[in-house]
Amino acid sequence: MKSFIVFLFLTTSLFVYSQDQIVFVRENKYWQIADVDGHILMNKKFDLVYSKYYELSAPPSQKTLIYRPKNGLFRYKPKGYRLGYLNVKGEWAIEPKYHKAKHFHYGLAAVANHNFHFYINQKGEEVFEKTFSDAGDFSDGVAWVKIGLKYRIIDTTATFITKLRFTKVENSSNGFNLVEYKGKLRFLDKDGHFLGDYKFKDARSFVNGFAAVKKNGRWGFINTKGKLIIDFIYDEVLDFKEQIVAVKKSGVWGAIDSKGRYVLNFWFAFVGPCSGGIIRVKDADGVFFFYNKNGERQMSKSFKEAKDFSEGLAPARIDGLWGFVNHQGDMVIKEKYNYAFSFQGEYARVKKAGKWGMINKKGEYTIEPVYKNLEGPYYIEDWENNNYDFDLDILMKYFKKPYPN
């Protein structure tokens, strides 16, 4: 999960919540947190931002840290201090007293002082009488913990779900942890049972009900019942989305459904994920097209560059400028941007004349293109679980959607 790096600097600002998402904007040297209408939310400025799209590094001794918001809290490390948690007003919700700290999930966060890792609740109280040599985020109601050189898995009461110990473990996804046991990768459910007798040298966690697994140098897929649904015949694969997956064979890409039937034949330089029933492809000449999930051309138009559909629109480039097309191929938001990202909810980032702003689905600016950088929009997760001192009636009205994948 990507982080945000920031330096704290006080400034005057508005604190108006007008939408359900936040953005990070930078005009000159410093970043600020704003809503999607451009209203500044915190009376603080920050030096450098990590986004989930790219990473920027800086020596920890020179920078301070702020991380993507979870459950209404930002993990934050002021310069010269330890990690704590801020609320969206920039006030301390949990004082900075940890060497390490992770996000809240299920109301619990893994933190550490020195080499002792433990879990706290959103009041900053230690919840278990156990410490570990490392600890992970809760997912699907379970979390991995490290004891000595081995990993085990606990539930939200810190009860071990199995007596087994593992050499590697990933966070639970779709109800299964991908673990390494006796030199092989296997899937473990939250009751501590292995999924079938499958043992792999290479595998990926479940996504949307399917997991990519590898045998003899080729990829296939299993489902959550442990059934091999796609045989081991592909050189490379993406993750399933909307029951369709892009796969590569003999140097070219195509797409198949969950029964292994061809959706797109194998002649593309690249095939993206299915998004809203539409699949983005690139041919050998570098030209982008869109197909539907029936394997038919969605539109006759082609583009120099394009991104995936989201909210019924896709960024596309014609003659050096970006706009947004609908499913019929109509450029409903005219091509006038230097660059554009796909919509996240009702908003999309766009760049014009070297500056970043944000538009709605009508193509109207909600944030004028005046910023050197803009990251977002981001949803803040699960305000219903937050117990801190702000007006929950107001905040729950606006901040209640899950963070997008």
C-alpha positions as CSV (number, residue, x, y, z in Angstrom):
1,M,0.0,0.0,0.0
2,K,1.5,3.3,-1.0
3,S,2.3,6.0,1.4
4,F,2.2,9.8,1.6
5,I,5.4,11.7,2.6
6,V,4.8,15.2,4.0
7,F,6.2,18.1,5.9
8,L,4.0,19.9,8.3
9,F,3.6,23.7,8.0
10,L,0.8,25.8,9.4
11,T,-1.3,28.0,7.1
12,T,-4.8,29.6,7.2
13,S,-7.5,27.6,5.3
14,L,-11.1,26.9,5.0
15,F,-12.5,23.7,6.5
16,V,-15.5,22.9,4.4
17,Y,-16.7,19.4,3.6
18,S,-18.7,19.6,0.4
19,Q,-18.1,16.2,-1.1
20,D,-17.3,12.5,-0.2
21,Q,-13.8,12.5,-1.5
22,I,-10.5,14.3,-0.9
23,V,-7.6,15.3,-3.2
24,F,-4.0,16.4,-2.6
25,V,-3.0,19.5,-4.4
26,R,0.3,21.3,-4.8
27,E,0.6,24.9,-6.1
28,N,4.2,25.6,-5.4
29,K,6.4,23.8,-2.9
30,Y,3.7,22.6,-0.4
31,W,0.8,20.2,-0.7
32,Q,-2.6,20.6,0.9
33,I,-5.6,18.4,1.4
34,A,-8.8,19.6,-0.3
35,D,-12.2,18.4,-1.3
36,V,-13.2,17.9,-4.9
37,D,-14.5,21.5,-5.2
38,G,-11.0,22.7,-4.2
39,H,-11.9,23.8,-0.6
40,I,-8.8,23.3,1.6
41,L,-9.7,21.0,4.5
42,M,-6.8,21.1,6.9
43,N,-4.9,24.2,8.2
44,K,-1.6,22.4,7.3
45,K,0.7,22.2,4.4
46,F,2.9,19.3,3.4
47,D,6.2,19.0,1.7
48,L,5.9,15.8,-0.5
49,V,3.2,13.3,-1.3
50,Y,3.3,9.6,-2.0
51,S,0.4,8.5,-4.1
52,K,-0.9,5.0,-5.0
53,Y,0.2,5.6,-8.6
54,Y,3.9,6.4,-8.1
55,E,6.5,6.6,-5.4
56,L,8.9,9.4,-4.4
57,S,11.6,8.7,-1.9
58,A,13.3,10.9,0.6
59,P,15.6,10.4,3.6
60,P,13.5,9.8,6.7
61,S,15.7,12.2,8.6
62,Q,14.7,15.0,6.3
63,K,11.0,14.3,5.7
64,T,7.9,13.4,7.8
65,L,5.3,10.9,6.9
66,I,1.6,10.9,6.3
67,Y,-0.2,7.9,4.9
68,R,-3.4,7.3,2.9
69,P,-6.4,7.8,5.1
70,K,-8.1,4.8,6.6
71,N,-11.2,4.7,8.8
72,G,-11.0,8.5,9.0
73,L,-7.4,8.6,10.3
74,F,-4.1,9.5,8.7
75,R,-1.0,7.8,10.0
76,Y,1.4,10.7,10.6
77,K,5.0,11.2,11.7
78,P,6.0,14.7,12.5
79,K,9.7,15.5,11.9
80,G,11.7,14.3,14.9
81,Y,8.8,12.4,16.4
82,R,7.3,8.9,16.2
83,L,4.2,7.8,14.3
84,G,0.7,8.6,15.4
85,Y,-2.7,9.2,13.9
86,L,-4.4,12.5,12.8
87,N,-8.1,13.1,12.2
88,V,-9.2,15.1,9.1
89,K,-9.0,18.3,11.0
90,G,-5.3,17.8,11.5
91,E,-5.8,17.1,15.2
92,W,-4.1,14.2,17.1
93,A,-6.5,11.3,17.5
94,I,-3.7,9.0,18.7
95,E,-0.5,10.7,20.0
96,P,2.8,10.0,18.0
97,K,4.5,7.3,20.1
98,Y,5.1,4.4,17.7
99,H,8.2,3.4,15.7
100,K,5.9,1.7,13.2
101,A,2.2,1.9,12.5
102,K,-0.2,0.4,9.9
103,H,-3.7,1.2,8.8
104,F,-6.9,0.5,10.8
105,H,-8.9,-2.5,9.6
106,Y,-11.8,-4.0,11.6
107,G,-11.1,-1.2,14.2
108,L,-7.6,-2.5,14.8
109,A,-4.1,-1.4,13.7
110,A,-0.7,-3.1,14.0
111,V,1.9,-0.8,15.6
112,A,5.4,-1.3,17.0
113,N,7.9,0.1,19.4
114,H,11.4,-1.1,19.0
115,N,11.0,-4.8,17.9
116,F,7.7,-5.4,19.7
117,H,4.6,-5.4,17.4
118,F,1.1,-5.3,18.8
119,Y,-2.4,-4.1,18.0
120,I,-4.4,-1.0,19.2
121,N,-8.0,0.1,18.8
122,Q,-9.1,3.5,17.6
123,K,-8.7,4.9,21.1
124,G,-5.0,4.0,21.0
125,E,-5.5,1.2,23.6
126,E,-3.6,-2.0,23.3
127,V,-6.2,-4.7,22.7
128,F,-4.3,-8.0,23.1
129,E,-1.8,-9.2,25.7
130,K,0.4,-10.5,22.9
131,T,3.3,-9.1,21.1
132,F,4.9,-10.3,17.9
133,S,8.1,-9.8,15.9
134,D,6.0,-8.5,13.1
135,A,2.3,-8.1,12.4
136,G,0.1,-7.4,9.4
137,D,-3.2,-5.7,8.6
138,F,-6.5,-7.4,9.2
139,S,-8.3,-8.6,6.1
140,D,-11.4,-10.9,6.0
141,G,-11.3,-10.9,9.8
142,V,-7.8,-12.4,10.0
143,A,-4.2,-11.1,10.1
144,W,-0.8,-12.7,9.9
145,V,1.7,-12.3,12.7
146,K,5.3,-13.3,12.9
147,I,6.7,-15.2,15.9
148,G,10.4,-15.8,15.6
149,L,11.1,-16.8,12.0
150,K,7.7,-18.2,11.3
151,Y,4.3,-16.7,10.5
152,R,0.9,-17.6,12.1
153,I,-2.6,-16.3,11.5
154,I,-4.9,-14.8,14.1
155,D,-8.5,-13.7,14.2
156,T,-9.8,-10.4,15.7
157,T,-9.6,-11.9,19.2
158,A,-5.9,-12.8,18.7
159,T,-6.8,-16.5,18.6
160,F,-4.7,-18.6,16.3
161,I,-6.8,-20.1,13.5
162,T,-4.4,-23.0,13.1
163,K,-1.4,-24.6,14.8
164,L,0.5,-24.5,11.5
165,R,3.4,-22.2,11.0
166,F,4.4,-20.7,7.6
167,T,7.6,-19.4,6.0
168,K,5.6,-16.8,3.9
169,V,2.1,-15.4,4.0
170,E,0.0,-12.8,2.2
171,N,-3.0,-10.8,3.5
172,S,-6.3,-12.7,3.1
173,S,-8.2,-12.0,-0.1
174,N,-11.6,-13.5,-0.9
175,G,-11.4,-15.5,2.3
176,F,-8.0,-17.1,1.7
177,N,-4.4,-16.5,2.8
178,L,-1.8,-17.4,0.3
179,V,0.9,-19.2,2.5
180,E,4.1,-21.0,1.9
181,Y,4.1,-24.3,3.8
182,K,6.9,-26.9,3.5
183,G,8.3,-25.1,0.5
184,K,5.0,-25.0,-1.5
185,L,2.4,-22.3,-1.9
186,R,-1.1,-23.2,-0.7
187,F,-4.4,-21.4,0.1
188,L,-5.6,-21.4,3.7
189,D,-9.2,-20.4,4.6
190,K,-10.1,-18.4,7.7
191,D,-11.0,-21.6,9.6
192,G,-7.4,-22.8,9.1
193,H,-8.1,-25.4,6.4
194,F,-6.2,-25.8,3.2
195,L,-8.0,-25.4,-0.1
196,G,-7.8,-28.9,-1.6
197,D,-4.5,-30.7,-2.1
198,Y,-3.1,-28.1,-4.5
199,K,0.6,-27.1,-4.0
200,F,2.3,-24.6,-6.2
201,K,5.7,-23.1,-6.8
202,D,4.1,-19.8,-7.9
203,A,0.6,-18.4,-7.3
204,R,-1.2,-15.1,-6.7
205,S,-3.9,-14.3,-4.2
206,F,-7.6,-14.6,-5.1
207,V,-9.1,-11.7,-6.9
208,N,-12.8,-11.6,-7.7
209,G,-13.2,-15.3,-6.9
210,F,-10.2,-16.6,-9.0
211,A,-6.5,-17.2,-8.3
212,A,-3.8,-17.4,-10.9
213,V,-1.6,-20.5,-10.2
214,K,1.5,-21.7,-12.1
215,K,2.7,-25.1,-13.0
216,N,5.6,-26.1,-15.3
217,G,6.1,-22.5,-16.3
218,R,2.5,-22.0,-17.4
219,W,-0.4,-20.2,-15.7
220,G,-3.9,-21.4,-15.0
221,F,-6.7,-20.5,-12.6
222,I,-8.5,-22.1,-9.7
223,N,-11.8,-20.9,-8.1
224,T,-12.6,-20.6,-4.4
225,K,-13.9,-24.2,-4.3
226,G,-10.5,-25.4,-5.3
227,K,-11.4,-26.4,-8.8
228,L,-9.0,-25.9,-11.6
229,I,-11.1,-23.9,-14.1
230,I,-8.4,-22.8,-16.5
231,D,-5.6,-25.2,-17.4
232,F,-1.9,-24.4,-17.2
233,I,-1.4,-23.2,-20.8
234,Y,-0.7,-19.4,-20.6
235,D,2.6,-17.5,-20.5
236,E,1.2,-14.5,-18.6
237,V,-2.2,-13.6,-17.2
238,L,-3.9,-10.6,-15.5
239,D,-6.6,-10.9,-12.8
240,F,-10.2,-11.8,-13.6
241,K,-12.6,-8.9,-13.7
242,E,-16.3,-9.1,-14.6
243,Q,-15.7,-12.9,-15.3
244,I,-13.1,-12.1,-18.0
245,V,-9.3,-12.2,-17.9
246,A,-6.6,-11.1,-20.3
247,V,-4.1,-13.9,-21.1
248,K,-0.9,-14.1,-23.1
249,K,0.1,-17.1,-25.3
250,S,2.9,-17.5,-27.8
251,G,3.8,-13.8,-27.5
252,V,0.4,-12.3,-28.1
253,W,-2.6,-11.4,-25.9
254,G,-6.2,-12.4,-26.0
255,A,-9.0,-12.7,-23.5
256,I,-11.1,-15.7,-22.1
257,D,-14.0,-16.1,-19.8
258,S,-14.2,-18.2,-16.6
259,K,-15.0,-21.3,-18.6
260,G,-11.9,-20.9,-20.8
261,R,-13.8,-19.8,-23.9
262,Y,-12.2,-17.2,-26.2
263,V,-13.6,-13.7,-25.8
264,L,-10.8,-12.1,-27.9
265,N,-8.6,-14.1,-30.2
266,F,-4.8,-14.0,-29.7
267,W,-3.4,-11.3,-31.9
268,F,-3.0,-8.2,-29.7
269,A,0.1,-6.5,-28.4
270,F,-1.8,-5.9,-25.1
271,V,-5.3,-6.5,-23.7
272,G,-6.5,-4.7,-20.5
273,P,-9.0,-5.8,-17.9
274,C,-12.7,-5.8,-18.6
275,S,-14.2,-2.6,-17.2
276,G,-17.9,-1.9,-17.4
277,G,-18.2,-4.6,-20.0
278,I,-15.6,-2.9,-22.3
279,I,-12.1,-4.2,-23.0
280,R,-9.2,-1.9,-24.1
281,V,-6.7,-3.5,-26.5
282,K,-3.6,-2.4,-28.4
283,D,-2.6,-3.8,-31.8
284,A,0.9,-4.4,-33.1
285,D,1.0,-0.8,-34.5
286,G,0.4,0.7,-31.1
287,V,-3.2,1.8,-31.9
288,F,-5.8,1.4,-29.2
289,F,-9.3,0.0,-29.7
290,F,-12.3,-1.0,-27.5
291,Y,-14.1,-4.3,-27.7
292,N,-17.2,-5.5,-25.7
293,K,-17.3,-8.7,-23.7
294,N,-18.9,-10.5,-26.7
295,G,-15.7,-10.1,-28.6
296,E,-17.1,-7.4,-30.9
297,R,-15.7,-4.0,-31.7
298,Q,-17.5,-1.6,-29.4
299,M,-16.9,1.3,-31.6
300,S,-15.3,1.9,-35.0
301,K,-12.9,4.6,-33.8
302,S,-9.3,4.0,-32.8
303,F,-7.0,6.1,-30.7
304,K,-3.3,7.0,-30.4
305,E,-3.7,6.2,-26.7
306,A,-6.5,5.3,-24.3
307,K,-7.2,4.2,-20.8
308,D,-9.9,1.9,-19.3
309,F,-13.5,2.8,-19.1
310,S,-14.8,4.0,-15.7
311,E,-18.3,5.4,-14.9
312,G,-19.2,5.0,-18.6
313,L,-16.3,7.2,-19.9
314,A,-12.7,6.5,-21.0
315,P,-9.8,8.9,-21.5
316,A,-8.6,8.8,-25.1
317,R,-6.0,10.8,-27.1
318,I,-6.4,12.2,-30.6
319,D,-3.8,14.4,-32.3
320,G,-1.9,15.0,-29.0
321,L,-4.8,16.0,-26.9
322,W,-7.0,14.0,-24.5
323,G,-10.7,13.9,-24.1
324,F,-13.3,11.4,-22.9
325,V,-15.3,9.0,-25.0
326,N,-18.6,7.2,-24.2
327,H,-19.5,3.6,-25.2
328,Q,-20.5,4.7,-28.6
329,G,-17.2,6.4,-29.3
330,D,-18.5,9.9,-29.1
331,M,-16.0,12.4,-27.6
332,V,-18.5,13.7,-25.0
333,I,-15.8,15.7,-23.2
334,K,-13.8,17.3,-26.0
335,E,-10.1,16.7,-26.5
336,K,-8.4,19.7,-24.9
337,Y,-6.2,18.2,-22.2
338,N,-2.5,17.5,-22.1
339,Y,-3.2,14.4,-20.1
340,A,-6.2,12.7,-18.3
341,F,-6.9,9.9,-15.9
342,S,-9.9,7.7,-15.7
343,F,-12.9,8.8,-13.6
344,Q,-12.9,7.8,-9.9
345,G,-16.5,8.2,-8.9
346,E,-17.8,11.5,-10.4
347,Y,-14.4,13.1,-10.9
348,A,-11.3,12.8,-13.0
349,R,-7.9,14.5,-12.9
350,V,-6.9,16.4,-16.1
351,K,-3.8,18.4,-17.1
352,K,-4.0,21.6,-19.2
353,A,-1.3,24.0,-20.1
354,G,1.0,22.2,-17.7
355,K,-1.3,22.5,-14.7
356,W,-3.6,20.0,-13.0
357,G,-7.3,20.3,-12.2
358,M,-10.3,18.2,-11.8
359,I,-13.5,17.8,-13.8
360,N,-16.9,16.2,-13.3
361,K,-18.7,14.0,-15.9
362,K,-20.1,17.1,-17.7
363,G,-16.5,18.3,-18.3
364,E,-16.9,21.2,-15.9
365,Y,-14.0,22.1,-13.7
366,T,-14.6,21.4,-10.1
367,I,-11.0,22.4,-9.5
368,E,-9.5,24.8,-12.0
369,P,-6.2,23.7,-13.6
370,V,-3.9,25.8,-11.5
371,Y,-1.9,23.2,-9.6
372,K,1.5,21.9,-10.3
373,N,0.4,18.5,-9.0
374,L,-2.9,16.9,-8.0
375,E,-3.5,13.4,-6.6
376,G,-6.8,11.8,-6.1
377,P,-9.7,11.8,-5.6
378,Y,-9.5,9.4,-2.7
379,Y,-12.3,8.0,-0.6
380,I,-12.0,7.9,3.2
381,E,-13.0,4.6,4.6
382,D,-15.6,3.5,7.1
383,W,-16.5,6.7,9.0
384,E,-19.1,4.7,10.8
385,N,-16.3,3.0,12.7
386,N,-14.7,6.2,13.8
387,N,-15.1,7.3,17.4
388,Y,-13.3,10.6,17.4
389,D,-14.4,14.1,18.2
390,F,-15.9,15.6,15.1
391,D,-19.4,16.1,13.9
392,L,-20.3,12.6,12.8
393,D,-23.6,13.6,11.5
394,I,-21.9,15.8,8.9
395,L,-18.9,13.6,8.2
396,M,-20.9,10.4,7.8
397,K,-23.1,12.2,5.3
398,Y,-20.1,12.8,3.0
399,F,-17.4,10.2,3.9
400,K,-19.0,6.8,3.8
401,K,-17.9,5.1,0.6
402,P,-15.2,2.4,0.6
403,Y,-11.8,3.3,-0.8
404,P,-11.7,2.2,-4.5
405,N,-9.5,-0.7,-5.4
